[in-house]
Amino acid sequence: MAEASPLRGLPRIRRATTSFPGNLHLVLLVRPRSHVQTTGTDLGFRFSQDDFTLKMPLRDRRALIERRVISVSQVIMLSSVTDLLRYIDENQLSSEFGGTLECGPSDWIVLRTAIESFAVTVKEVAQLLQTFGTELAETELPDEANAIEYLLRSHTDRYRQMKDDIRSVIKEGRQILSNLEGARAAEGAAAEDRDINQDRDTVQRLLAQLREMEMAFDGFFEKHHLKLQQYLQLLRYELSFHEMEALLEKLSAREKAIPTSGVTVAQIDQLLKDLEDLDTTAEDEMGHAQIIILHGHQLAASHHYALALIVQRCNELRHHCDTLTTALHNKHMALTQTRDLLQRLEETVRWCDDGAYLLANQLVDKFQSKEGAQAALRDIERLLDTAPPAVHSGFDLLMLEFQTVLTPQLQTQIGLVMEKLSAVQTMVQNRQACLRKLADVQVRPIQLVSPRPESPTRLKSPLFSPKHSFDVNSSLKFSFDLSLPGKRASRKNNNHAKKIEVMHDYEENRNSVSYEADREENPDQHKRNVMKELIETEKVYVEELLSVLLGYRAEMDNPALSHILPPELHNKKELLFGNLPEIYKFHSRIFVQDLESCLETPERVGARFLERKENFQVYERYCQNKPRSEALWRQCSDSLFFQQCQRRLEHKLGLDSYLLKPVQRLTKYQLLLKELLKHSTDSPYVSELQGALNAMLDLLKSVNDSMHQIAITGYEGELSDLGRVLMQGSFSVWMRRGVMRVKDIARFKPMQRHLFLHERALLFCKRREESGDQTSYSFKHCLRVRDTHSPCPADQPHLGGLKR
């Protein structure tokens, strides 16, 4: 509505259009009565009509027109106030327009403008909150702590600014409610007007919506802020972890660089000093590591989203500390033992030098008399009394006591010292014997003795008193029980104790030692029995291989059986049997003879295994083909061809059982080697047996890894180009691609992956269980070995952590 005045009405209408936040759909003008006013109004209407039309934005008008909600805004010219009543009820008009409404139009316009403006402001606030929330969720997380701190500060500042805006809008709404209540009280009888009630309800509803948005926004930002803080905590913890890990690795490298032996006591003292300095530094650093571990436990207790990774880092640090502590302790013990050994050797050398000096300074003319000889003997006895423990213990006992720290260099050094000690002891003993003869010389009168009949010669044994003697034709036999080293007699039945009998046969001038085992075979016999079993089972194994090759493989080329040979087996002989002929050739022509040569010396079988280590690689190729062979067998296992071959061979088991024999035989070798090693601890060939056992265990591991490798699916390329499989197993893997965002934190969980470590790459696969107990590994990612110490490419996964 507008007042019908060309001078005042039109400018007021223009000002009113700018006051309304919404769009003016309809403008009603009352035509004035005079000609001049009519002309002015027409001109004003003509020039102002575009203003009313343009009040609605073009975009909104097009949208509303397309949705057929409204038409373009209209301006209607009315002839009189009576025509106005056809559009507007008199209760909605003031008295100057013939209505009953007591408030002025300006007050009403201001109030309506405030309500409409408040509604639009609430809508804008909601849009701003939505935009801000989306921006926060899509924020890229940098890998630097300073950048994360900047994000936290900037987000917090914007959050506080948004909160201030929301509070000001709420304050504005409350002011509008207050104005509505004031207008309602001023109207008196019209206080119950439903328009005012509706306006009040509208404002209250908008305020309620604004409070709900504020609460939702507060909760969202609190979670967002917590995620950023936790990400910053994890980033700092990872940084401190890697720094501590690198430091502990440097300490471990320094520990390994300190040798465990030396050639002199002074050198060992210097090594011990270096080790003590390293131990002091390590204790300080491990104290810092314990602080990092404690901090990790605090993060885990605060329900951090990366709980599993933090716990893993704590365990890794604890493991590094324990490993370093154990290594330092063991090295300190080894150096201390080595120092004790070298000190004994140096004392022995000094004693030898003193003995040689003493013997060289004894003048021959001084001990020609009895008194001189006795004085020289006393000097030698004092020398023997001051002899170090190594002189009395002997070479074997010294080697046994320090066997844990012996090196070839120390063994050579011990041998030289013992040679010198033996030479000095021999000289001392010879000098003692000479001096005793000189000290015991006495002049006695000659006595005539009547001759006696000859009697059998009697010898005195140095093992017994000179008062006792025995006949040379008799023999001395004594026995004693020898308990096994390291075992208490109470833990063994006496019937199982080894009984050694030593027989001195003076007639033959030799000693013989015989072993008796009550109810138990001796170790040598047991080893021979194990070796005999190994040879016998090897021959049976070769015969079984030959029967399979002749009774099945060769029959596939027999024209007489071609009619019952399944079509799936045509030209599939190599696939079904693999390199079984190569295995048979190795065992029948080479390995059986090697085993038979060790029947009497079972300990030497370890050398035979080591010599044929490369030949045993045929089993790896056979096991790699085994899954394909089994798949082909399952297709044709019920065929008449295999049934007839089995009947001819009189085999109780099918072909699949015999094709499994090579795998079973491979595991049998390591069991027999363990049994031989168990009873050969004192054998000089124990290192060969241990080496053979390790070689067979490594072969079993390599075969197992290869059989897992051939189950990999989805890898584009040749697996052989990646090199040999060094290790494989299941791990929990944390990984992400490219740039990490805040919304990705909620999905920061470990994935179960099966890893294959090749010589040139690390494959990430997903284990899948298929029908028939078959397992496959679906390829997911590949990490080149050359890239493990450099930043990940954009198309490669970022490895956050691994857990076995």
Secondary structure as the mmCIF struct_conf table of DSSP 4:
data_model
#
loop_
_struct_conf.conf_type_id
_struct_conf.id
_struct_conf.beg_label_comp_id
_struct_conf.beg_label_asym_id
_struct_conf.beg_label_seq_id
_struct_conf.end_label_comp_id
_struct_conf.end_label_asym_id
_struct_conf.end_label_seq_id
STRN STRN1 ALA A 2 ALA A 2
BEND BEND1 ALA A 4 ALA A 4
TURN_TY1_P TURN_TY1_P1 PRO A 6 ARG A 8
HELX_RH_AL_P HELX_RH_AL_P1 GLY A 9 SER A 19
BEND BEND2 PRO A 21 GLY A 22
STRN STRN2 LEU A 26 VAL A 30
HELX_LH_PP_P HELX_LH_PP_P1 ARG A 31 PRO A 32
BEND BEND3 ARG A 33 SER A 34
HELX_RH_AL_P HELX_RH_AL_P2 HIS A 35 LEU A 54
TURN_TY1_P TURN_TY1_P2 LYS A 55 LYS A 55
BEND BEND4 MET A 56 MET A 56
HELX_RH_AL_P HELX_RH_AL_P3 LEU A 58 GLU A 66
TURN_TY1_P TURN_TY1_P3 ARG A 67 ARG A 68
BEND BEND5 VAL A 69 VAL A 69
BEND BEND6 VAL A 72 VAL A 72
STRN STRN3 GLN A 74 LEU A 78
BEND BEND7 SER A 79 SER A 80
HELX_RH_AL_P HELX_RH_AL_P4 VAL A 81 LEU A 85
TURN_TY1_P TURN_TY1_P4 ARG A 86 TYR A 87
BEND BEND8 ILE A 88 ILE A 88
HELX_RH_3T_P HELX_RH_3T_P1 GLU A 90 GLN A 92
BEND BEND9 LEU A 93 LEU A 93
STRN STRN4 SER A 94 SER A 94
HELX_RH_3T_P HELX_RH_3T_P2 SER A 95 PHE A 97
TURN_TY1_P TURN_TY1_P5 GLY A 98 GLY A 98
STRN STRN5 LEU A 101 LEU A 101
BEND BEND10 CYS A 103 CYS A 103
HELX_RH_AL_P HELX_RH_AL_P5 PRO A 105 ALA A 137
TURN_TY1_P TURN_TY1_P6 GLU A 138 GLU A 138
HELX_LH_PP_P HELX_LH_PP_P2 THR A 139 THR A 139
STRN STRN6 GLU A 140 GLU A 140
HELX_LH_PP_P HELX_LH_PP_P3 LEU A 141 PRO A 142
BEND BEND11 ASP A 143 GLU A 144
HELX_RH_AL_P HELX_RH_AL_P6 ALA A 145 GLU A 187
HELX_RH_3T_P HELX_RH_3T_P3 GLY A 188 GLU A 192
HELX_RH_AL_P HELX_RH_AL_P7 ARG A 194 ALA A 257
BEND BEND12 ILE A 258 ILE A 258
BEND BEND13 THR A 260 THR A 260
BEND BEND14 VAL A 263 THR A 264
HELX_RH_AL_P HELX_RH_AL_P8 VAL A 265 ALA A 301
TURN_TY1_P TURN_TY1_P7 SER A 302 HIS A 303
TURN_TY1_P TURN_TY1_P8 TYR A 305 ALA A 306
HELX_RH_AL_P HELX_RH_AL_P9 LEU A 307 ASN A 361
TURN_TY1_P TURN_TY1_P9 VAL A 364 PHE A 367
BEND BEND15 GLN A 368 SER A 369
HELX_RH_AL_P HELX_RH_AL_P10 LYS A 370 ASP A 385
TURN_TY1_P TURN_TY1_P10 THR A 386 THR A 386
HELX_RH_AL_P HELX_RH_AL_P11 PRO A 389 SER A 393
HELX_RH_AL_P HELX_RH_AL_P12 PHE A 395 GLU A 401
TURN_TY1_P TURN_TY1_P11 PHE A 402 VAL A 405
HELX_RH_AL_P HELX_RH_AL_P13 PRO A 408 ALA A 439
TURN_TY1_P TURN_TY1_P12 ASP A 440 ASP A 440
STRN STRN7 ARG A 458 LEU A 459
TURN_TY1_P TURN_TY1_P13 PRO A 462 LEU A 463
BEND BEND16 PHE A 464 PHE A 464
TURN_TY1_P TURN_TY1_P14 PRO A 466 LYS A 467
STRN STRN8 PHE A 470 ASP A 471
TURN_TY1_P TURN_TY1_P15 VAL A 472 ASN A 473
BEND BEND17 SER A 474 SER A 474
STRN STRN9 LEU A 476 LEU A 482
HELX_LH_PP_P HELX_LH_PP_P4 SER A 483 LEU A 484
TURN_TY1_P TURN_TY1_P16 PRO A 485 GLY A 486
HELX_RH_3T_P HELX_RH_3T_P4 ALA A 489 ARG A 491
BEND BEND18 LYS A 492 LYS A 492
HELX_RH_3T_P HELX_RH_3T_P5 ASN A 494 HIS A 496
BEND BEND19 ALA A 497 ALA A 497
STRN STRN10 LYS A 498 ASP A 505
TURN_TY1_P TURN_TY1_P17 TYR A 506 ASN A 509
STRN STRN11 ARG A 510 ALA A 517
BEND BEND20 ASP A 518 GLU A 520
HELX_RH_AL_P HELX_RH_AL_P14 PRO A 523 VAL A 548
HELX_RH_PI_P HELX_RH_PI_P1 LEU A 549 ARG A 553
HELX_RH_3T_P HELX_RH_3T_P6 ALA A 554 ASP A 557
HELX_RH_3T_P HELX_RH_3T_P7 PRO A 559 LEU A 561
TURN_TY1_P TURN_TY1_P18 SER A 562 ILE A 564
BEND BEND21 LEU A 565 LEU A 565
HELX_RH_3T_P HELX_RH_3T_P8 PRO A 567 LEU A 569
TURN_TY1_P TURN_TY1_P19 HIS A 570 ASN A 571
HELX_RH_AL_P HELX_RH_AL_P15 LYS A 573 PHE A 577
TURN_TY1_P TURN_TY1_P20 GLY A 578 ASN A 579
HELX_RH_AL_P HELX_RH_AL_P16 LEU A 580 PHE A 586
HELX_RH_PI_P HELX_RH_PI_P2 HIS A 587 PHE A 591
HELX_RH_AL_P HELX_RH_AL_P17 VAL A 592 GLU A 596
TURN_TY1_P TURN_TY1_P21 SER A 597 CYS A 598
BEND BEND22 LEU A 599 GLU A 600
HELX_RH_3T_P HELX_RH_3T_P9 PRO A 602 ARG A 604
HELX_RH_AL_P HELX_RH_AL_P18 VAL A 605 GLU A 611
TURN_TY1_P TURN_TY1_P22 ARG A 612 GLU A 614
HELX_RH_3T_P HELX_RH_3T_P10 ASN A 615 GLN A 617
HELX_RH_AL_P HELX_RH_AL_P19 VAL A 618 CYS A 636
TURN_TY1_P TURN_TY1_P23 SER A 637 ASP A 638
HELX_RH_AL_P HELX_RH_AL_P20 LEU A 640 LEU A 649
TURN_TY1_P TURN_TY1_P24 GLU A 650 GLU A 650
BEND BEND23 LYS A 652 LEU A 653
HELX_RH_AL_P HELX_RH_AL_P21 LEU A 655 LEU A 659
TURN_TY1_P TURN_TY1_P25 LEU A 660 LEU A 660
HELX_RH_AL_P HELX_RH_AL_P22 LYS A 661 LYS A 678
TURN_TY1_P TURN_TY1_P26 HIS A 679 HIS A 679
TURN_TY1_P TURN_TY1_P27 THR A 681 ASP A 682
BEND BEND24 SER A 683 SER A 683
TURN_TY1_P TURN_TY1_P28 PRO A 684 TYR A 685
HELX_RH_AL_P HELX_RH_AL_P23 VAL A 686 GLN A 709
TURN_TY1_P TURN_TY1_P29 ILE A 710 ALA A 711
STRN STRN12 ILE A 712 THR A 713
BEND BEND25 GLY A 714 GLY A 714
BEND BEND26 GLY A 717 GLY A 717
HELX_RH_3T_P HELX_RH_3T_P11 LEU A 719 LEU A 722
STRN STRN13 VAL A 725 ARG A 736
BEND BEND27 GLY A 738 VAL A 739
STRN STRN14 ARG A 741 ARG A 741
HELX_RH_3T_P HELX_RH_3T_P12 VAL A 742 ARG A 747
STRN STRN15 MET A 751 HIS A 758
BEND BEND28 GLU A 759 ARG A 760
STRN STRN16 ALA A 761 GLU A 770
HELX_RH_3T_P HELX_RH_3T_P13 SER A 771 ASP A 773
STRN STRN17 GLN A 774 ARG A 784
HELX_RH_3T_P HELX_RH_3T_P14 VAL A 785 ASP A 787
TURN_TY1_P TURN_TY1_P30 THR A 788 HIS A 789
BEND BEND29 SER A 790 SER A 790
HELX_LH_PP_P HELX_LH_PP_P5 PRO A 791 PRO A 793
TURN_TY1_P TURN_TY1_P31 ALA A 794 ASP A 795
BEND BEND30 GLN A 796 GLN A 796
STRN STRN18 HIS A 798 LYS A 803
#
